[in-house]
């Protein structure tokens, strides 16, 4: 399942048929994407009309946490211009806007919380993070810059997809306000669930549950249920606390998404 998540983070959303998933990630990137750059670029340009403004915003989204004003700053665009571009990119089905689930007591408070921008497919996020900004070298058949960026950002990049897949699995959304960010949040008649995603090569310890409870208090959330999704599992001490109020999920649970 780890390999499936990694491949999905790169190729999710494309319909290219079969690929040899036994090959390393970067080898497939070079073989299926970089070597066919011109053809894929034409398809992408049909989505974006090839507009530099759109490409700047999409690259900023791909290489950040998607906070609206941070994206505009990175893309070097004014808010008014950016808002119009984002509205069109949403209509084109390239990105989506996620609003904070926080309950606000005033409009001024609402304005202090950035919306978040997310790509609708993983492949588009990969393209605008690792291909579109480096097109000059790729056009000349020089892929070293792409390889270096991928090596430096691969874990962080895949972790984002791991988290969004976990959100799909749990039917939850992220929570964020001015001071707190939580990967999973869901309020229902059964109570309020919060949780965290950990894409690391170490087992998650009991301290992560304590940290979740601290975040719940800081955000003013009366959390009744907690969930931790981990790539490599959990310590014996944390597994002993598993209950209806504490879910502990690993990669094997992602099979439900297939």
C-alpha positions, -999 to +999 in steps of 0.1 A: +000+000+000+029+024+006+040+020-030+004+025-042+002+057-022+035+070-036+025+062-072-009+078-066+007+110-053+024+114-087+000+098-112-034+100-095-060+114-119-045+103-152-057+075-175-026+063-191-034+026-187-009+002-172+025+011-158+053-009-144+048-001-107+078-022-097+101+007-110+113+034-087+092+066-085+117+089-102+124+064-130+087+064-138+086+102-136+113+105-162+100+077-184+063+086-184+063+124-178+095+141-186+102+123-218+067+131-230+068+166-217+057+184-249+026+162-254+015+165-217+021+202-217-003+207-246-030+189-226-023+210-195-024+242-215-059+232-227-069+233-190-052+266-182-052+283-216-015+285-210-018+317-190+013+326-170-007+341-142-026+308-137+007+288-139+023+310-113-007+306-089-008+268-094+029+264-088+025+284-056-003+261-045+017+230-053+048+241-034+030+254-003+003+245+022-023+263+000-030+293+023-046+318+001-026+349+008+007+330+010-001+316-024-006+351-038+026+364-022+046+335-036+030+340-071+036+378-068+000+387-075-024+412-059-054+397-040-080+411-064-062+396-094-056+364-076-092+360-065-105+363-100-079+338-112-087+313-085-125+316-092-118+307-129-094+279-119-121+264-096-146+266-125-121+248-147-119+220-122-082+224-115-083+234-078-109+236-050-113+260-021-115+247+014-129+270+041-121+267+079-148+247+098-143+270+127-174+287+140-168+325+138-184+351+161-178+380+138-170+388+101-137+405+111-126+372+127-136+353+096-114+376+075-083+368+095-085+331+085-072+322+050-090+297+029-069+269+015-064+258-021-061+222-031-056+205-064-085+182-076-060+156-088-026+146-075-010+146-110-018+183-115-001+190-082+029+171-092+031+188-126+029+223-112+053+215-084+081+197-103+076+201-140+060+234-150+085+256-131+115+238-146+102+236-182+133+252-197+157+224-188+131+197-195+125+210-230+162+206-237+162+171-223+179+181-190+162+165-161+188+170-133+170+199-117+137+180-116+155+150-100+172+172-074+139+189-065+122+155-062+149+141-040+146+171-017+108+172-015+096+136-021+087+127+015+069+160+021+051+158-012+039+122-006+029+130+030+004+155+017-013+129-005-012+104+025-031+130+046-057+137+019-063+100+013-068+095+050-093+124+049-112+106+022-111+073+041-125+089+073-149+114+055-134+143+074-119+177+066-090+196+079-094+221+107-075+254+108-077+288+125-052+315+132-033+294+158-042+258+153-040+233+124-055+198+127-054+172+099-088+157+106-120+172+119-156+161+119-186+171+140-216+149+141-244+138+165-220+112+179-195+139+190-165+157+176-136+139+161-101+153+155-070+135+144-035+136+128-017+120+099+020+109+104+039+098+073+071+089+091+093+058+093+090+055+131+062+042+152+039+068+168+041+071+206+015+080+232+028+116+232+010+122+199-023+116+216-014+141+243-005+166+216-039+161+199-057+168+232-036+199+237-045+211+202-082+204+209-080+226+240-061+254+222-087+255+194-116+254+219-129+221+204-147+197+228-132+166+211-148+133+221-131+110+195-095+109+183-078+092+153-042+088+144-032+075+109+004+064+107+026+050+080+046+027+103+022+019+131+022+026+168+041+019+200+028-008+223+019+018+249-003+037+224-019+005+210-030-004+246-051+028+246-071+018+214-108+021+220-141+033+204-129+068+213-094+063+198-089+049+163-054+038+152-051+033+114-022+023+092-016+018+055-035-015+054-067+005+061-063+024+028-073-008+009-109+004+016-102+032-009-093+009-038 
